[in-house]
Amino acid sequence: MNTESRKAQTEKQNREIAETLRHIENKILVMSGKGGVGKSSVAAYLSVALAKRGYRVGLMDVDLHGPSIPRILGLKGSLTLGGITGKMLPIKYLSNMDVISIETLMGENKDAATIWRGPLKIGAIKQFISDIEWTRLDYLVIDSPPGTGDEPLTVAQTIPDARALIVTTPQEVSLADVRKSINFCRQVKMEILGLVENMSGLKCPHCGEIIDVFKTRGGQETASKENLRLLATLPLELEVVREGDVGDISLLDKEEFLITREFNRMVDEIVNLTMQSSAGRMPQNSAHAG
């Protein structure tokens, strides 16, 4: 392909990206400074919770090396061609929630390693927007890999009005990396919706005592110091682990769990924050709106 052809192709893709994003009201990048803090679970649960409130939701998994969204959701199937434009259709999870992940393109071998350098990763993320037929969405939730590398940078550059939701655990080793994520967002001028402190305390199933496995209040102190919102303090819950392994997220409906009540409260706050700062669309079924 010569230089002129590449330029024309890039311009065409940029136009398609702009057209797609024009029909998406709110874009939320879920990110973390380090792995293992529950970022993908937060992204998946947030997407489903928004959809259950009647909003039209897209969930885009750009963790190209370690995609876990399909497994958390128990998502089956692969992308298909269709629609008016003949583009690829994302996988339908709920009637008003669609999902795209690199794992849905990997065929039968879901355990294959994705060995890609920066340019390939950047191209794949842009194609997730330009080459997928997204419908009009109230929310696009983007699950990014840990750190501040190619993937979150590409999202920041490609979706300039995306807002960040940063997930951490309470201990210093995680918070040190979170501060890098905060600085990243500020450098690329990405608004930060707030912090989520995950795995904050475990209720002993025998005596009921709260055990601070990863210390406590680290997220609160960081949020206060950085002048950010602490949107939620989510406890460790064994049910999350069990459900995540079998692709079941019915925990969102189990109000007897503290994590469920706290998570749903966080979702309501996110809805309020995003609707305050964007025109937004009313939910398909306002009776389910939070």
C-alpha positions in Angstrom: 0.0 0.0 0.0 1.5 3.3 -1.0 1.5 6.5 1.1 -1.6 8.0 -0.5 -3.6 4.9 0.0 -2.6 4.6 3.6 -3.5 8.3 4.2 -6.9 7.8 2.5 -7.5 4.7 4.6 -6.6 6.5 7.8 -8.8 9.4 7.0 -11.7 7.1 6.2 -11.2 5.3 9.6 -11.1 8.6 11.4 -14.4 9.6 9.9 -16.0 6.3 10.9 -14.7 6.7 14.4 -16.0 10.2 14.7 -19.4 9.1 13.4 -19.6 6.2 15.8 -18.6 8.3 18.8 -21.2 10.9 17.9 -23.9 8.4 18.8 -22.5 7.5 22.1 -23.4 9.8 25.0 -21.0 8.8 27.7 -17.6 7.0 27.5 -16.1 5.5 30.7 -12.5 4.1 30.7 -12.1 1.7 33.6 -8.4 1.6 34.4 -5.9 0.7 37.2 -2.3 1.2 38.0 -1.6 -2.5 38.5 -3.2 -5.8 37.7 -5.2 -8.0 40.1 -7.3 -5.2 41.7 -10.6 -6.3 40.1 -10.7 -3.7 37.3 -12.4 -6.0 34.8 -15.0 -7.2 37.3 -15.8 -3.6 38.1 -16.1 -2.8 34.3 -18.4 -5.9 33.7 -20.6 -5.3 36.8 -20.9 -1.6 35.9 -22.0 -2.3 32.4 -24.6 -4.8 33.5 -25.8 -2.6 36.3 -26.3 0.3 33.8 -28.1 -2.0 31.4 -30.4 -3.2 34.2 -31.3 0.4 34.8 -32.6 0.6 31.2 -29.6 2.3 29.6 -28.2 1.2 26.2 -24.7 0.0 27.0 -21.6 -1.1 25.1 -18.7 -2.9 26.8 -15.4 -2.8 25.0 -12.6 -5.0 26.3 -9.3 -3.5 25.1 -7.1 -5.6 27.5 -5.7 -7.3 24.4 -3.1 -9.5 26.3 -5.4 -10.6 29.1 -9.0 -10.3 28.1 -11.3 -11.5 30.8 -14.6 -9.8 30.2 -16.1 -12.8 28.2 -15.3 -15.2 31.0 -16.6 -12.9 33.7 -19.9 -12.6 31.8 -20.0 -16.2 30.6 -20.2 -14.8 27.1 -20.4 -17.3 24.2 -20.3 -16.9 20.5 -18.3 -14.8 18.1 -18.7 -11.7 16.0 -20.9 -11.8 12.9 -21.4 -9.7 9.8 -24.6 -7.8 9.5 -26.5 -4.6 9.9 -27.0 -1.8 7.4 -23.3 -1.1 6.8 -22.2 -4.7 6.6 -19.8 -4.1 9.6 -19.1 -6.7 12.3 -21.8 -6.8 15.0 -20.8 -7.0 18.7 -22.0 -9.9 20.8 -25.4 -9.4 22.4 -25.3 -10.0 26.1 -28.6 -8.4 27.1 -31.2 -6.9 24.8 -29.7 -3.4 25.5 -26.0 -4.4 26.1 -23.4 -5.4 23.5 -19.8 -6.6 24.1 -16.6 -6.7 22.0 -13.4 -8.3 23.1 -10.3 -9.7 21.4 -11.2 -13.1 22.8 -14.3 -13.2 20.6 -12.0 -13.1 17.6 -9.7 -15.9 18.7 -11.7 -18.9 17.6 -11.6 -22.1 19.6 -8.2 -21.4 21.3 -9.2 -18.9 24.0 -5.8 -19.5 25.7 -3.7 -18.3 22.8 -1.2 -15.6 23.6 -1.7 -12.2 21.9 1.8 -11.1 21.0 1.4 -7.7 19.6 3.6 -4.6 19.5 2.2 -1.0 20.0 1.1 -0.3 16.4 -1.0 -3.5 16.2 -2.6 -2.8 19.5 -3.4 0.8 18.5 -4.9 -0.4 15.2 -7.0 -3.0 16.9 -8.5 -0.5 19.4 -9.4 1.9 16.6 -11.0 -1.0 14.7 -13.1 -1.9 17.7 -14.7 1.5 17.2 -14.6 2.0 13.4 -15.3 -1.5 12.2 -17.9 -2.6 14.7 -21.5 -1.5 14.2 -22.4 0.0 17.5 -25.9 1.2 17.9 -26.8 4.5 19.7 -25.5 4.1 23.2 -26.0 5.8 26.5 -22.8 4.4 27.8 -19.7 2.8 26.4 -17.6 1.2 29.1 -14.0 0.4 28.2 -12.0 -2.1 30.1 -8.3 -1.1 29.8 -5.3 -3.2 30.8 -3.3 -2.2 33.9 -0.9 0.7 33.6 -0.5 3.7 31.4 0.7 2.1 28.1 -0.5 2.0 24.5 -4.1 1.0 25.2 -5.3 3.7 27.6 -3.3 6.3 25.6 -5.0 5.2 22.4 -8.4 5.5 24.1 -7.5 9.0 25.4 -6.4 10.1 22.0 -9.2 8.4 20.0 -12.0 9.2 22.5 -11.1 12.7 23.8 -14.3 13.0 25.9 -13.8 9.6 27.7 -13.8 9.9 31.5 -11.8 7.6 33.8 -12.9 5.4 36.6 -9.7 4.3 38.5 -9.8 1.0 40.5 -7.3 0.3 43.3 -6.9 -1.8 46.4 -6.1 -0.2 49.8 -2.4 -1.1 50.1 0.4 1.2 49.2 1.9 -1.0 46.4 -1.4 -0.5 44.5 -1.9 3.1 45.4 1.6 4.0 44.2 0.6 2.8 40.7 -2.8 4.5 41.0 -1.1 7.8 41.5 0.6 7.2 38.1 -2.8 6.6 36.6 -4.1 9.8 38.1 -1.1 11.7 36.7 -1.6 10.0 33.3 -5.2 11.2 33.1 -4.2 14.7 34.0 -1.4 14.8 31.4 -3.8 13.7 28.6 -6.6 15.9 30.0 -9.0 13.1 30.8 -11.6 13.8 33.4 -11.5 11.5 36.4 -14.9 10.4 37.6 -13.4 9.1 40.8 -11.6 6.2 42.5 -13.0 2.8 43.5 -11.3 1.1 46.5 -11.8 -2.6 45.9 -11.1 -5.6 48.2 -11.5 -3.3 51.2 -11.9 -5.7 54.1 -13.2 -9.3 54.3 -16.0 -10.3 56.6 -15.0 -13.5 58.3 -17.7 -16.1 57.4 -17.3 -17.7 60.9 -17.2 -14.9 63.4 -18.3 -11.9 61.3 -15.3 -9.8 62.1 -13.9 -7.5 59.3 -10.3 -8.5 58.4 -8.3 -5.8 56.6 -6.5 -8.1 54.2 -5.0 -5.3 52.1 -5.0 -2.6 54.8 -7.8 0.0 54.8 -8.6 3.6 53.9 -5.9 3.9 51.3 -8.3 4.8 48.6 -10.0 7.4 50.8 -6.7 9.0 51.7 -5.5 9.1 48.1 -8.8 10.5 46.9 -8.6 13.2 49.6 -5.0 14.1 48.8 -5.6 14.2 45.0 -8.9 16.1 45.4 -10.9 13.3 43.7 -14.1 11.5 44.6 -14.0 8.1 46.3 -17.0 6.6 44.5 -17.1 3.3 46.4 -15.4 1.1 49.0 -16.1 -2.4 47.9 -15.4 -5.3 50.4 -13.8 -8.6 49.5 -16.6 -11.1 48.8 -16.2 -14.8 48.1 -19.4 -14.8 46.1 -17.7 -12.6 43.5 -14.9 -15.1 43.0 -17.3 -18.0 42.7 -19.6 -16.3 40.3 -16.7 -14.9 38.2 -15.3 -18.3 37.6 -18.6 -19.6 36.1 -19.6 -16.4 34.3 -22.4 -15.5 36.7 -22.9 -12.0 37.8 -26.3 -12.4 39.6 -24.6 -10.8 42.7 -26.0 -7.5 41.5 -29.4 -8.7 42.5 -28.5 -9.9 46.0 -29.1 -7.0 48.3 -28.1 -9.0 51.3 -24.5 -8.5 50.4 -22.8 -5.3 51.4 -20.8 -5.3 48.2 -24.0 -5.3 46.2 -25.5 -2.4 48.1 -22.3 -0.4 47.8 -21.8 -1.2 44.1 -25.3 -0.2 43.2 -25.0 3.1 45.2 -21.8 3.8 43.2 -23.6 3.1 39.9 -26.3 5.6 40.8 -23.7 8.2 41.6 -22.0 7.6 38.3 -25.3 8.0 36.5 -25.9 11.3 38.3 -22.4 12.6 37.5 -22.5 11.7 33.8 -26.0 13.0 33.3 -25.1 16.2 35.0 -22.3 16.9 32.5 -23.8 15.5 29.3 -27.2 15.8 27.6 -27.6 12.1 27.9 -30.6 10.0 26.8 -33.4 8.8 28.9 -33.3 5.1 29.6 -35.3 2.8 27.3 -37.4 1.9 30.3 -37.4 4.7 32.8 -39.1 2.5 35.4 -35.7 0.8 35.8 -33.6 3.9 35.9 -31.6 4.6 39.0 
